[in-house]
Amino acid sequence: MAAGTIKRPLADEYDAYYAQYINLVPDGDVLQHLGRQIEETVRLLGSLSDRDGDFRYAEGKWSIKEVIGHVADTERIFVYRALCFARGEPAGLPSFDENEYVRRAKFASRRLPDLIAELRAVRGSTLEFFAGLDAEESERRGRANNKPYSVRAIAYIITGHERHHAKGLTQRYLPGLGKR
């Protein structure tokens, strides 16, 4: 796909809930944003110790490791949805409960550098997938959790979702680490 050909989705290409993520994506080539922001996130997390990865800024909140695992899991799920829709899958796809996924994933038993490496690998696959689509494929639509999505909306949702969590790490988690 030529750079810049994944156009910003229209409001009818995604559930209104996801506007909060799509609105976080700046203008420009969404694939370039995806590539740059993973490097920014890796730099943000790169100086943290494995012990830091277990930090929660409040009781009942996810740890840093759980946030990273959640972002990777969610990206995988959304890319699968995009794949299905790009290939013309007529069946609706199921929802997922992100809290149950995090609870069952046992991210605390994993090393922080391994989770960061996994997130980077997932993003590499995401970039290759979206880069391989043509304009027609990126505009195809489908349903998941009984909600409409276009393939291109998913690219924006993934981008905004990571941006949302990177902001949370910067504003809530990292300042709290300094107070321990």
N, C-alpha and C positions, 0 to 999 in steps of 0.2 A: 504494500500500500504506500502510495506517495505520502510524504510528510504533510501533515495538516489536513488530510482528507477525512478524518473522523470529526465530523461537525458536532457542535454542541447540540444535545437533544432538545426537542420541543417538550413542552410540559405534558403532552399526552403520551409520551414514550416511557413514562415511569410513574410509579405511585408517588403522590404528593409528599409522603414521608421522606423520600430520598432527595427532595429539593435541598434539604439542609446540607447534604454532602456535595451535590452537584454545584451548588452556589459557592462552595469553597474553592472550586477549580478556576484558576485564572484563565483569561483568554489565551489563545495560542494552541499549539499542537499538544493534545492530551498525551500522546505517547512520549513526547519530550518531557512533559511534567512527570509522568510515571517513572521515567528513567532517572530524572534528577532527584525526585523526592525520595526514592529508595536510598540513594547515596546520602542524602541529608539525614534520613532516619538512622542509617548505619553509623554515621558520624556522631549523631546525638547520643546513641547508645554505646558506642565503642569504648568509652572511657569508664563504663560502669563495671563493677565487680559482679561476680556471680551472686554474692550476698545481696548486692543492690537490686538484683533482679527479683528478689523475693519481697521487696518493699511494696507496701500498700499505703496510700496517703490517708486512708480512713478505714475503719473496721467495715467489713463487708464489701469493700471495693476489690477489684482484681489487682493482682501483683503486676509488676512490670513484665515479668515473664508471661503472665496470662494475657496481658494486652498484646504482646508481640505474637503469641500463639493465636489469639483471636483474629488479629489482622491477617495472618497467613491463612487460617482456616476459612475466613470469610472470603478472601480473595480467590481461593480455590473453588469455593462454591459458586461464586459469581462468574468466574471464568467458565465453569462447567455449564452454567445457564447460558452464557453467551455462545458457547460452542453449540449447544442444542438448538438455540434460536437461529444461529447463522446457518446451520445445516437444515433448517426447516422442520424441526421437531414439532409435530402437531399437539402432542400431549402436554398438559400443564405439569409443571414440576412442583415438588413439595417445598414447604417452608423448612426452616431449621430454627432451633432454639439456641441462640448463641450462648446463653448462660449454662445450659446443659452441656453443650460442647466443651466449654471451658472447664466445667466441673469434672467432666469425665476424662479430660485430656491429660491430667497429671503433669502439667507444665512445670510444676515446682521441682519435679525430680530430674528435670533436664538442665543442662548447662546453658547459661545465657548466651555465650558465643555460638552455641549450636542452634539455638532458636533464631538468632540474628542471621546466621548463614542460611537457615531454612527459608526465612522470609526473603532474603536476597534471591535464592534459587526460584522460589515461587514467582517473584516479580520478573525474573528473566524469562520464565515460561509464559507469563502473562504478556509481556512485551512481544515475544515472538508470535504468539497467537494473534494478537490484534494487528500486528504489522503485516500478517499474511492475509488479511481480509481486504476485499475490494469494497467500494462504496455501497454496492447493492447488498452485500452480506452485512455490512455494519448497520444498515437500516432495517434489517429484518426484525420481526417481533415475535414474542412469545409470552407465556404466562408462567409465573411461579408464585406460589402462595396466593393464587387467585388474583394476582396483580399483574398489570401489563409492564413489559420491559422491551426496549429495543436493545440490540447488541451495543450500539454506540452509547446508549444511556448507561449501560453496565460499565463501560470503560470509564465514564465520568464518575459513577458511583464508587468504583474501586479507588480512583484517585482521591476523591473527596473523603472517603472513609479513612484512608491512611492519614490524610492531612488532619482530619478531626482528632484521631488518636495521637498523632505527633504533637498537636497543640495541647492535648491533655497531659502528655508526658512532660512537656516543657513547663506548663503552668501549674500542674498539681503534684506530679511525682518528683521531678528533679529538685524543686525547692525544698520539698520535705526530706529529701536525702541529706541535705545539709544541716538539718535540725536534729538528726539522730545522734 
